[in-house]
Amino acid sequence: MTNALISGGSDKPYMVHAVISALTQERLFGELYQRMTLDAPEVSFDNIDLSILNDRLLVGLLRGALVTDRQMELLLTALRRHLLGKMVESIGMGSSAGLGCDEFLAALATQCFDNEYIFSITDQELSWLKILVDQVEGIAAETVLGAWLAMIGAYMPLCRLRDVADFSERRWSMPWDSLIGLQIRDLMMEDSIKKTLGVIAEVREGVSETVRKQYEENPFPRWVDLPGVAREDSLQAYVRGLFPAATFAIGGQNAPDILVAGCGTGLIPALFARQFPKARILAMDLSRSSLAYGKRKADQLGLNGIEFLQGDILALGGLGRRFDLINCFGVLHHTADIVESWRVLCGLLKPDGLMQIGLYSKIARQSVAVVRSYIAARDYPSTLKGLRKCWQDLMLSDDPQLKPIVNSWSFYSASNFRDLAFHVHEIYITIPQLKQMLDELDLDFIGFELDYPESKSLYRIEYPDDPEMTSLGNWEIFENRHPITFENCYKFWVRRNV
């Protein structure tokens, strides 16, 4: 289980609760975990051997996946506060003795960096943190302890420290070296990449610029490993696997030209590069921070067939290229006009090309709409401090309408939470509206990609006369009966009408 957490290709979000269940079978850890409730008194760790925190499974969990469990979050927050207090007390006594949990401390700093510091912080911790930062910045880099940096890295990115280049160049032992790589070297690399990124189409004022600013501040999604994907013989074989009843010809067989319009941090183009090693992939996004993240990850994974460029979909009309596949997943609903943006992309499609599109469902996003109304009524700012405050308030709320969001894995990091509930601009649609858009753009509906296999089975039972599963009228009725069918979004494929 530990190996699956710390290596790529596993379904990590779904492993977290199984891992926590296994951890709580250990008597001492289980007792600590069970004491972590919102109304519990402060738990003391003074008489606990902190070396138990170096448990390989716990360290693997913190390094390998976002913790999406409220009690574990409370335990980690309490432990972080305790360790910081002990470290500052030790510094005040002139001691450089360790805390006995180096592996855990480095893993905790990794977890907090990955969730973008969404855990709550008290004023006392901020005061202690200032003492520790002053200590680190006031002495020569070669005398700074790795544990000090890890403790700081559990509260803020290490790249914000003064003279971070000195820490980057220093030779560190493990587990500190991997943490320095994550919080300093990788971010220095991204800063360098930002300066060299090309521009394919200028970002327009208005909605595009507003959305760009959000993703400059919070690149999304912050992925670490690629899920396991099979190498495909051709684009046609891939599409046939999704839609066996499809009989039309598909271009770009072994070396497709692929456009990922709104690539974010590069996860989708990276997956395509793994699936189609000979593909020529253009990955475009509004945000240079997101693009830099994506290019760094692609370079580190040895994926050389991806070109990353900044651009705005609405300004792509003059692009002198055409594509076999255009992916625009979770993007068009963040544009000023879905149809006009989509129309621009249609103009970039080869005659026998395909589009893979994702649009938010109004029915499936009802719980998100409730939370957005809750946020608007209380005027939470979209700063990290505002996100933290809202996050904590939602955790404490007894309103059952808010529980679906709190129970979502997207709730447990700052960029995920902001994208989910604080987005500056998003549009929800219904299946009848989708049909109207397809008619207006003269596109042929190929079929939905479904998140849940049981949805496909249930549809076949309810509509045996539609073996190709392409009747949008049927799907409208089906979604009303089963409102979480398109929980993430309507994910579907289309082509030009012929």
Secondary structure, DSSP 8 states (H G I E B T S, - for coil): -HHHHHSSSS-GGGTHHHHHHHHTTSHHHHHHHHT--TTS-----TTS-GGGGG-HHHHHHHHHS----HHHHHHHHHHHHHHHHHHHHHHHTT-----S-HHHHHHHHHHHHHTTS-S---HHHHHHHHHHHHHHHTS-GGG--HHHHHHHHTTS-GGGSTTHHHHHHS---TTHHHHHIIIIIHHHHHHHHHHH-EESS---TTHHHHHHHHHHHS-S----S-------S-HHHHHHHH-TT--S--S--SS-EEEEET-TTSHHHHHHHHH-TT-EEEEEES-HHHHHHHHHHHHHTT--SEEEEE--GGG-TT----EEEEEEES-GGGSS-HHHHHHHHHTTEEEEEEEEEEE-BTTTTHHHHHHHHHHHHHT--SSHHHHHHHHHHHHH---TTTHHHHTSGGGGSHHHHHHHH--S----B-HHHHHHHHHHHTEEEEEE--S-HHHHHHHHHH-TT-TT---HHHHHHHHHHSTTTTSS-EEEEEEE--
